[in-house]
Amino acid sequence: MDLTWGTIFKVLVAGLGTYTLLPAFLILRDFILWKLIGAYILNADLRAKLKQYVYLANKWNTEFCKQATRSNKDGKTVFVIDGEPSSQEEFNKYLSDSERLSKQINELDLFIGRKSRFLDWMLQHYKQQGSNPIQDWKDKELKRITGVK
């Protein structure tokens, strides 16, 4: 068997690359990945929008869950909100506020869902052990707002 310095050098470089450089590059990649996740996904803007989403969803479920109907009785239009008669102005305000709130909730839900799906994809693609904290943040904020423990 013919061993030369070139062969020994190749084995040393292969060992150095496999057992030292590759793990160091993976650690550096993971460090950069988590810095980017913290800066662009799990940032203060997401937390603020998540708090706003939970607040608006709670408001929707408490204030705008009433049934609003409009009917004609004896040629006169009757406006009813949650079984109580109301004026046309109150009825129209209730409907417009309800629609505006629904639109805001949907926009925030799309924004939060997009960030959550992208984070899930990144964690799966780069084989990270971390979990997506967005749903936990939603649950904690809901507990904070409603006072439920």
N, C-alpha and C positions, 0 to 999 in steps of 0.2 A: 504494500500500500504506500502510495507516494503522497506524503503530506508536505505541502509547501506553505510558505508564509502567506501567499495569496488566498489559499483555501482557509487557513486559520483566520485571516482577516475577514473573509466573507461570513464565516460562522459567527464571529464576534459582532459584526455589524448587524447581521440578521437577529441575533439575540438581543442586542441593544435596541434595535427598532421594535421588536416584538414585545419585549418585557419592560421597556422604559419609555421610549418615545410615543408609541401608540397609546398607552394609558394616559400619558401626560397630555396628548392632543385631545383625547376624549374628555378628560377633566376640564381642559380649557374650553372645549366646545360646550360642555354642559354649563359651565360658569357663564359663558357669554349668552347661552340660551336663556338661563334663568334671569340674567340681567335684562335681556330684551323683553321677556315675559313681564317682569316687574315694571319696566318702563312703558311698554306699549299696550299691555293687556290688563294686568291687575294693577291699575293705577287709580289715582284719586278721582278722575273723571268717571270711571266705571263705578266706583263706590258711591259717588254722588248720584249718578243716574239710577243705580240700584236702590238707594234709599228713596229717591223720588218715585220710582216704580212701585215699591212696596207701600209707600204712603198713599199714592193715588189708587192703587188696587184696594187698599183698605177703605179708602173714602168711597170708592165705587160700590164696595160690598155693604157699606153701612148707610150711605146717604142716597145712592142712586139705584137701589134694588127695589124701589117702589114701582108699582104698576101704574102707568099713566095712560088714560083712555080719553077719547073724545067721542061723544055720541050726540045724536039729535033726538030731542024729546019735544014733541009738540011744536016743531018747526024752529026750536031754539037749540043752539049748540051748547052742550054741557061738557065742561072740562073737569076731569076727576084725577087726582093724584093720591094713590094709596087709599082709596075709598072716601077721600075728603073732596068736596067741591072746591074748585079753585078758579081764579080768573084766567082769561086767555093769556095775559102777560106772564103770570106765574107759570102757566102750563108751557108756554113757548120758551121761557127762561130755563125751566127744568129740562126740557128736551134739548135745547142748545148746549146747556152745561153738560148734560149727560153725553152728548155726541162729542163735544170737545174733549172731555175727560177720557172717553173711550179711545179717541184718536191718539191722545198722548200716551195712554197705557200701551196701545199697540205699537207705537213707534219705539218706546223704551224697551218693550219686550223683544222687538226685532233686534235692536242694538245689543242688548244683553245676550240674547240667544246667539247672535253672530260671534260675539267675543268668546262665549262659552264653547261653541263648536270649534272655533279656531284653536282655542287652548287645548281642547280634547284631542284634536288632530295632531298638534305639535307634541303633546305628551306621548301619544301613541307612536308617532313617526320616529321620534328620537329616543323611544324606549325609556322614558323617564318613569320613576316610581311615584312621583307626586300625584296628588289627586286634584281635581278641579274644585276650588273653594267657592265658586260663585253661588251654588245652591245653598251651601252652608251660610254664606253671607246673607242671602235672602231670608233664610229661616231665622237667623239671629235678629235681623232687622224687624221681621214680622213679630217676633216675641217681644222686642223692645217697644214697638208701637202699640201692640194690643195688650201688653202686660201679662200675657199667658206664659207660664213657666213650664 
